[in-house]
Amino acid sequence: MKTAIVTGASAGLGREIVRQIAAVFPEIEAYWLIARRAERLEELAAAMPDQQVDCMPLDLCDPMSFMTLQEKLASEQPEVALLVNNAGCGYLGNVGEVETSTQTRMIDLNLRALTAVTNITVPFMAPGSRILNVSSIAAFCPTPRMTVYSAGKSYVSAFSIGLAEELRHKGITVTAVCPAPMRTEFLEAGNIAGNSRMFERLPYCDQVQVAGGALRAARAGRVIYTPKLFYKFYRVLAKVTPVKLMVKFTKT
């Protein structure tokens, strides 16, 4: 059975991606939705009466969650046609001033969980399968006051590019989507709302458009997808401008 696995599916971009998968990947027959909040997952599943949905309330910062996923994959033997690594978190604040647990949670969720879920899932993918990793425009340049977050997203993009080459001979593609800020729970949870003049000035992305664009980019096998012309230009600018100069402008 062709299956989509989506992490961070309960809210924001992840939820919107789940809603749009059927339009871009009509061959998907089953959905495994992963997030911490069971009630949010159940609400989303209830809104998909024509789909086979398995809700998996897991905290991906807990290594036991990887064992749960691995056991389910081994038991059910699905063909994972689409893996969406969307689960992630960010936090605004200087290193040394933010709680250590907050900083390490970003590493656990944004890097370790994404790597582990991918490593567990790839053996269940066939030629034509797609991996979609949610990165960020923060991957293009270090971002002071979001130093851990931006460094982590650089990893996500680099991991995606390398993995795309590793899996190319198997016919499996990997796409990293690098969106700008969106008006989601991320802003409040990350201490960003009202605390960053840069975030207030930036043009925001629409999560509905980002979700659709990211899925279409994955379908097309693109390795990096950056929504919005403004941020495509920013990506090029970050490549040609000395990083010491760029960080003066990216400071949040």
Secondary structure, 3 states (H helix, E strand, C coil): CEEEEEECCCCHHHHHHHHHHHHHCCCCCEEEEEECCHHHHHHHHHCCCCCEEEEEECCCCCCHHHHHHHHHHHHHCCEEEEEEECCCCCCCCCCCCCCHHHHHHHHHHHHHHHHHHHHHHHHHCCCCCEEEEECCHHHHCCCCCCHHHHHHHHHHHHHHHHHHHHHHHHCCEEEEECCCCECCCHHHHCCCCCCCHHHHHCCCECHHHHHHHHHHHHHHCCCEECCCHHHHHHHHHHHHCCHHHHHHHHCC
